[in-house]
Amino acid sequence: MPEATALAGLEERFTDIRGVALRYFVGGSGPPLVLVHGLGGAAANWAELAPLLTRRYRVVVPDLPGHGGSAPLPAACGLASFADRVALVAELEDALPAPLLGHSLGGAVATRLAIRRPEAVTALVLFAPCGLLDFPRWRRTGMAILRTLRPAERYLARNRSEVARRPRLRRVAFGGWGAVSPGALSPTATLGFLEGTGEKLDTRTARQALFAERSREELHGIECPSMLVWGARDRLVPLDVGFEYARRLRAPLRVLPAAGHLLIGEYPSECARHVEDFLGRPEARPGDA
């Protein structure tokens, strides 16, 4: 398994669930939170936000099947197959029922789990989820981004430590689609996003499951408290999708004016504050700010 460095401070664990080897991370103490990353990413995408949350919560962060250090699914029945693995990892850690935090594809997976097993999900915090996208438009945008990134992807992942040190290379990696000011991304956030890029094994299955997702008419049935957090300058999943989510979930929408799609790495402190304000602030451990 590849070595993860960006989630230092959380313990790396492995398990085999229904014939699929899965990697996940656990850290902190207090009420449980489950964090779900986006397409082509990994648990390390939460490198800036997860440690902030471990001050007050016990955080469980899986690599989705086919991503990071987790093996691909032998077969997938839509996003339900991914949601089921997330739930089983969380149950292994006695972390359900719990609030789920999801970014991008992870937001769609978390939503599917809330629909599928409402007793397991006590709240949803969704960071720019992509389950309601206009997929013909997204395919065009996504493919254009992929054509731009693919030639440089292996170089950036292999040399992620250098990218983390050099703002110009961060602009190459994340400019135009992911971050509004990619040169200002922290080294930790950069390593976290590029670890996911370097380790992914099978994103095609997840992408196809996302294209087949049909949660639009089911969102009204989600009863747990929900909140959306969006970057106003998100070019990959535009803010108008956020308004549609908010309407269907009857949920508040918090907008970060200067953030793009990678808002969990661009503005982790603001994201953590929104999470804690929404879920409540359990007592911090001694010594925490």
C-alpha positions in Angstrom: 0.0 0.0 0.0 1.3 3.5 -0.7 2.4 5.6 2.2 0.2 8.5 3.2 2.0 11.5 4.7 -0.5 14.4 4.5 -2.8 13.0 7.2 -0.1 12.8 9.9 -1.7 12.8 13.3 -4.4 10.4 12.3 -3.9 6.6 12.5 -3.8 4.7 9.3 -5.8 1.4 9.4 -6.7 -1.4 6.9 -9.6 -3.8 6.7 -11.2 -6.2 4.3 -14.9 -5.7 3.8 -16.9 -8.0 1.5 -13.8 -9.0 -0.3 -12.5 -5.4 -0.8 -9.4 -4.2 1.0 -10.0 -0.7 2.3 -7.7 1.9 3.9 -9.0 4.5 6.3 -7.8 6.9 9.0 -9.0 7.6 12.5 -8.1 10.4 14.9 -9.4 12.6 17.7 -11.9 11.9 20.4 -15.5 12.9 21.1 -18.7 12.5 19.0 -18.0 10.7 15.7 -17.7 12.3 12.3 -17.3 10.5 9.0 -15.5 12.3 6.1 -15.9 11.3 2.5 -13.6 12.6 -0.2 -14.2 13.4 -3.9 -13.7 11.7 -7.2 -10.0 10.9 -8.0 -9.1 11.9 -4.5 -8.3 10.1 -1.2 -8.7 10.5 2.5 -5.7 12.8 2.4 -7.8 15.5 0.6 -9.0 16.3 4.2 -5.4 17.0 5.3 -6.1 20.5 6.5 -9.7 20.1 7.7 -9.6 16.7 9.5 -7.0 17.7 12.1 -9.0 20.8 13.0 -12.1 18.6 13.5 -10.2 16.1 15.7 -10.0 18.8 18.4 -13.6 18.1 19.2 -14.7 15.0 17.3 -13.5 11.4 16.6 -13.0 11.5 12.9 -13.1 8.5 10.5 -11.8 9.2 7.0 -12.0 6.3 4.5 -10.4 6.0 1.1 -13.3 5.2 -1.2 -13.0 1.9 -3.1 -10.7 2.3 -6.1 -9.1 5.4 -4.6 -6.0 6.0 -2.4 -5.0 2.8 -0.7 -8.4 1.1 -1.2 -8.9 -1.7 -3.7 -11.4 -1.3 -6.5 -14.9 -2.8 -6.2 -15.4 -6.1 -8.2 -18.7 -4.7 -9.3 -20.7 -1.6 -8.4 -24.4 -1.0 -8.2 -24.3 2.8 -8.4 -23.2 5.0 -5.5 -24.9 2.6 -3.1 -21.9 0.3 -3.4 -19.6 3.1 -2.3 -22.0 4.3 0.4 -22.3 0.8 1.8 -18.5 0.5 2.2 -18.3 3.9 4.0 -21.0 2.7 6.4 -19.3 -0.6 7.1 -15.9 1.1 7.8 -17.7 3.5 10.2 -19.5 0.7 11.9 -16.2 -1.2 12.3 -15.0 1.9 14.3 -18.3 2.1 16.2 -18.8 5.5 14.5 -22.5 5.2 13.5 -24.9 6.8 13.8 -23.0 10.0 13.0 -22.9 13.2 10.9 -21.4 12.7 7.5 -19.2 15.3 5.8 -18.8 14.9 2.0 -16.8 16.8 -0.6 -17.8 16.7 -4.3 -18.4 13.0 -5.1 -18.2 12.4 -1.4 -21.2 14.6 -0.9 -23.2 12.5 -3.4 -22.0 9.3 -1.6 -23.0 10.7 1.8 -26.4 11.7 0.5 -27.0 8.3 -1.0 -26.1 6.8 2.4 -28.6 9.1 4.2 -31.3 8.0 1.7 -30.4 4.3 2.0 -29.9 4.2 5.8 -31.5 7.2 7.5 -31.0 5.7 10.9 -27.2 5.8 10.4 -26.8 9.5 9.4 -27.7 12.1 12.0 -26.7 15.1 9.9 -25.2 16.0 6.5 -22.6 18.7 5.8 -22.0 18.8 2.1 -19.1 20.7 0.5 -19.9 21.4 -3.2 -21.6 17.9 -3.8 -22.0 16.9 -7.4 -25.0 14.6 -7.3 -27.4 17.2 -9.0 -25.0 18.3 -11.8 -26.2 18.8 -15.3 -24.0 15.9 -16.5 -23.8 16.7 -20.2 -22.3 20.0 -19.2 -20.2 18.5 -16.5 -18.8 15.9 -18.9 -17.7 18.7 -21.3 -16.1 20.7 -18.5 -14.6 17.6 -16.8 -13.1 16.2 -19.9 -11.5 19.6 -20.8 -10.0 19.6 -17.3 -8.8 16.0 -17.7 -7.2 16.8 -21.0 -5.3 19.6 -19.4 -4.2 17.7 -16.3 -3.5 14.2 -17.7 -0.1 15.0 -19.2 1.2 16.6 -16.0 -0.7 14.3 -13.5 2.0 11.7 -13.0 4.8 14.3 -12.7 2.8 16.4 -10.2 2.0 13.4 -8.1 5.5 12.0 -8.2 7.0 15.4 -7.3 4.3 16.5 -4.9 6.8 17.6 -2.3 8.3 20.0 -4.8 4.9 21.2 -5.9 4.0 21.9 -2.3 7.1 24.2 -2.0 6.6 26.1 -5.3 3.6 28.4 -5.8 4.1 28.3 -9.6 3.7 24.5 -9.7 0.6 24.8 -7.5 -0.9 27.0 -10.1 -0.2 24.4 -12.8 -1.8 21.7 -10.7 -4.9 23.5 -9.4 -5.3 26.7 -11.4 -8.4 27.3 -13.5 -10.5 24.6 -12.0 -9.8 23.8 -8.4 -8.6 26.7 -6.4 -9.1 30.5 -6.9 -5.6 31.2 -5.6 -3.7 28.0 -6.0 -0.4 29.5 -5.2 -1.7 30.3 -1.7 -2.7 26.7 -1.0 -0.7 25.4 2.0 2.0 22.7 1.5 -0.2 20.4 3.6 -3.3 21.0 1.5 -1.2 20.5 -1.7 0.3 17.2 -0.5 -3.2 16.0 0.5 -4.8 16.7 -2.9 -1.8 15.3 -4.9 -1.6 12.2 -2.8 -5.1 11.3 -4.0 -4.1 12.0 -7.6 -1.0 9.8 -7.4 -2.7 6.8 -5.7 -6.0 6.4 -7.5 -6.6 3.0 -8.9 -10.1 3.0 -10.5 -12.0 6.2 -10.8 -13.9 5.1 -13.8 -16.3 3.0 -11.8 -17.0 5.8 -9.4 -17.5 8.3 -12.3 -20.0 5.9 -14.0 -21.8 5.4 -10.7 -22.1 9.2 -10.3 -23.4 9.6 -13.9 -26.1 7.0 -13.1 -27.1 8.6 -9.8 -30.7 9.7 -9.6 -31.1 11.3 -6.1 -32.8 14.5 -7.3 -36.3 13.4 -6.5 -35.3 11.6 -3.3 -33.7 14.6 -1.5 -37.0 15.7 -0.2 -37.2 12.5 1.8 -34.0 13.2 3.8 -35.0 14.2 7.3 -31.7 14.7 9.1 -30.4 18.3 9.4 -28.3 19.3 6.4 -26.1 22.1 5.4 -24.3 23.1 2.2 -21.0 24.9 2.0 -19.9 26.2 -1.4 -17.2 28.3 -3.0 -18.7 31.2 -4.9 -16.1 30.8 -7.6 -16.4 27.0 -8.1 -16.0 26.3 -11.8 -16.4 22.6 -11.5 -19.7 22.4 -9.6 -21.2 25.9 -9.9 -23.0 27.7 -7.1 -26.4 27.3 -8.9 -26.2 23.6 -8.1 -25.9 24.6 -4.4 -29.1 26.6 -4.6 -30.9 23.6 -6.0 -29.5 21.3 -3.3 -30.5 23.8 -0.6 -34.0 24.0 -1.9 -34.5 20.3 -2.2 -32.9 19.5 1.2 -34.6 22.6 2.9 -31.0 23.3 4.1 -29.0 26.4 4.8 -26.3 27.3 2.2 -23.0 28.9 3.4 -21.0 30.5 0.6 -17.3 31.3 0.8 -16.8 34.2 -1.6 -13.2 33.7 -2.6 -13.2 29.9 -2.7 -13.3 27.4 -5.6 -14.1 23.7 -5.7 -11.3 22.7 -3.4 -12.7 24.9 -0.6 -11.8 22.3 2.1 -8.2 22.9 1.4 -8.4 26.6 0.5 -10.3 27.7 3.6 -10.2 24.9 6.2 -10.6 27.1 9.3 -13.8 28.6 7.8 -15.1 25.2 6.8 -14.4 23.8 10.4 -16.2 26.8 11.9 -19.3 26.1 9.7 -19.2 22.5 10.7 -18.9 23.2 14.4 -21.5 26.0 14.3 -24.0 23.6 12.6 -23.3 20.5 14.6 -22.6 22.2 17.9 -19.3 22.5 19.7 -18.5 19.6 22.0 -15.9 20.4 24.7 -12.4 20.6 23.2 -9.6 18.4 24.6 -7.3 20.1 27.2 -4.7 22.2 25.5 -6.8 22.8 22.3 -7.5 26.3 21.2 
